[in-house]
Amino acid sequence: MKYPEVKNYIGEELQNGSGNTLDVYSPVNGEIISKVFLSTYEAIDKAVKTAREAFTFWSETPIKERVQVFFRYRQLLEKNFDELAHIVHEENGKILDEAKAEVAKSMELTEFACSMPQLIAGEILEVSKGVECRLEHFPLGVVASITPFNFPNMVPNWTIPNALVLGNAMILKPSELVPISANRIADLLKEAGLPKGVFNVVHGSREAVEAICDHPGIDAVSFVGSTKVAKIVYKRAASNLKRVLALGGAKNHLIVLPDANVQMTASNVAASMSGCAGQRCMAASAMVGVGNVDHIIAQLVEEAKKIVPGKNLGAVISKEAKERIENYITEAEKEGAKILLDGRNYVVKGNEKGFYVGPTVIDYVKPEMRIAKEEVFGPVLSIMRSKTLDEAIKIENSSPYGNAAAVFTQSGGLARYVAERASAGMIGVNIGVPVPREPFSFGGWNESKFGVGDITGKSSIELWTKLKKITTKWNPESRTNWMS
């Protein structure tokens, strides 16, 4: 195996999870690159006790001191940039350039966390003569973050820097399919000077997630994954009186109007549907063409043909994922959709055992087809047709999800019309992947998010802290009224 066995990282010590082990495969070539120890409730309990002890002194450390750790952590992300990107490439399967972009985003997220002292400075107001009211943010305690396979480095850093700078201690439970990046993050945090026990990593699958939801010593839980599991995590953790933010799946619609810039639209849509092999909740998986957009679709297919698995298109996460994605394509074809570009049964020379699906463009998909409604999570674009813009918006609104939507047009008025009516939390105008940059927050609507607030940006302050309101009066001689 290329990498050592992956164990839990608890209080700066590597421990097995008291459970079974799981082989870790590289989607690039299908080879086993490591083995991960899966955790039971007992392992989670060890991590919680360790984090609870560390929280006592970490929460009392002034934020200006806490943030110094993350200035150093950001430098270490940069210093170890290439190594971290290669780990992401090997355990997730995305191409190296995408892996580098992921680590670069982690650096940006950390930079935002370093601005927290300015963002949470307490508010104070003299509300009456001699009477002042103050607002102060306090950490919650021990928090947990459950992260998915598709961004092994970035998504953990959606939560780690902000939650820790704000004074919490954390337990990270990464996907068991991509456990290597998480432990490397722990190493870098230790090197940056984070005190022992403030950050811990537990590995595992369903049993570990259930233990996190149930453990009374965990005060808040964030989750990123499928909507099916997000609902389960939200209900279970909330029923145990925890603060919860659970981000689910998506079915993002790109509405393309006939006046859209042909080249920009075609290249943007192709990149949006195939980036990270389509394994991202912001991927464009459904396009709605309004009126005659055949000229744009023709150029889109030409752009998609330039996307080559193993070269500028990465692998999907597993053999099972490859089979599931290809089954969606086959089913749509049988139901009457037209395959304009077929990525099934793709084999990359030199990596014949890798898990690859080529870029796939499917036209004349009907809104009632399964491929039009469900999250495929692969480099597949389903094209639906509508006669009017209102009909296209109706198709978008009918989706139970609400992560992102985009419109391609040269009309500012029509762009605004769509932006106001699309049922999604993140909107793009001539942008296929409208991910907000810091300090703006990431979060969808409807069944793409369960809980209040967003997971990044300024909104995350409300997720990871609780407010204390302090009213004071020292001068008994001050003139009083009914307010004082």
C-alpha positions, 0 to 999 in steps of 0.5 A: 500500500502506498499510504500507511494504515489510517487510524483515528487521531485523538489527542495527537495519538493514532488509535484504531477505531475498535471496529473493522477495517476497510480497504481504501481504493484509488479511483485513478487506477482501482488499486488499494492505497491504504486501509482505514480503521472504522470506529465504534461508539467507544472510539467516538466517546474517547474523542469526545472526552478528549475534546471536552478537556481541551475545550476548557482551556481553548475556549478561554484562550483569547481569540487573537491568540487562537487565530495565530494558529490559523495564520500558521496553518494557512502557511503550512497549506501553502508549503505542503500544497503539492503533497496535499493536492496529490493526496486528493488526486489519488484518494478521490480521483479528480485530476491534479489541477482540480485537486490543486484548486481544492487546496487553494480554496482551503487556503482562502477559507482559512484566510477568512477565519483569520479575520474573525476577530474583526467580525465578532467584535462585541456590539455595545450601545447606551440604551438609557442614561447610564445603562449599556447593553453588550453582545458577545459571542461564546463558543458552543463546546464540542462540535462535530463535522461529517464530511463527504468523499468529493472534496477531501480537503476543502469541505473539512476546511469549510468548518475546521478554521471557523469553528476552532477560531471561534473557540470550539473543540472539534471532531471530524468524521470524514468519508471512509472512502477518502480518509487520508487527507483528514489525518494530514490536516490534523498533522498540519494543525499540530505543526501550526501549534493547535493545542492537544485535543482541540481537533480530533479525527474519527474514521468510520461509516454508519455506526460512527455517524450514529454515535456522533448524532447520539453522543450527549457530549457533542453540542453541534453537528454539521453534515455534507452529503446526500439529501437522504442521509442529510435528513436522517442526520438532521432528525437524529441529531436534532432529536438529541437536542443538538444544533444541526446544519445538514447540507444535502444533494442537488439538481442544479438547472441551467436555463439557456436562452437563444440570445446567450453568447454561444461560445461562452455558454457552451464552454461554461456549461460543459465545464460545469457538468464535467468538473470534478467528474460531476461529483459536486453538489454545484454541478450543472446536471440539467439544462433547460433550453428555451426556444431554439437553442440548437446552435448552442447545443451543437457547440456544447457537444463540441466543447464536451468532446474536448473533455477526455477522461484521464487527461482533463476529466477525473475518475468517479469515486468507485466501481459502484458509482460508475455502474450507477451513473451508466445505468441512468444513461441507459435508462434515459436512452430506453425512455426515448432521450437522445444521446448526443455524446456517450461516455459509457464504458470508457477505459483509460489506457494505462489505468484500465482498472480505474473508474471512469465515465466520459462526458455525456450529453443527453437531449430531449429528456422529459421532466418526468424521467428519473435522470431529470429528477435525481442527482446523478453525481457524474459527468452527465448533462440532461437537456430539457426543452421549453417553449417559454421562459416561464415554462423553464422556471416552472421546471426548475421550481418543480425540483425538490432541491434548491442548491443552485440555478443559473441563466445564460442570456445577454439580457439583464432584465431576463437574468433578473427575472430568473434570479428572482424566481428560481428556487435556489440559494445560489444563483449564477448569471452566465456562470454555471457553478455559482459558488460564492467566494468568501466572505459570502456564504455557501448554502442552498434552499429546500431539500438541499439544506436542513437547518438555519444559516450557512456553513461558510462565510459570515453566516457560520458565526451563528452556527458555531457560537451562542450570543450572550447579552449583558446589560450593566449600570454602575451609576446610581445617581444617573437620571432614570426613566422607565427603561432604566 
